[in-house]
Amino acid sequence: MAADSVPGMGPDTIFGNNISLAFTGPEEDLFRGWFDALAEGGQVVMPLEQRGWGDLYGALVDKFGMTWMFNIENKDAPARQAN
């Protein structure tokens, strides 16, 4: 997944940190562990919490300046519909 830079949601964009890496899937325990490990020494931009679309979502910048996004799919949410 690719994402643009949003002012105020992470470090200023400079060449080298102008991409974000994202994990998405239903593996809550695994993704929470990765989120917590990557947050050590970094900055949590958005805590890993349930969002309006029903999934858990969080974002952080690790201690090396890399931006990470996590979307943990809600297994109990109604089936997603394709547009």
C-alpha positions, 0 to 999 in steps of 0.5 A: 500500500502507498500513502501520501504525507499528511501534515501533522501526522509524522515527521516532515517529508524529506527524501528518504522518509517519503513512503509509509509501510502498512500492514493489514490483516486479521492477526491482532496479537501479531500486529500489536506486538510489531506495533509496540516493538516499532514504537520503542524509541519512536513516536506513536502518531495515532494509537492503535484503536478502533476506528470509524470503519470498524477496524483497529488502526494505528500509525507510528514513526520508528526510531529510524524515521520510517512511518508504519501504518497498521490496520487490524481487520475486525473479524466480526464486522459485516462483510466488506462490499466492493464499490 
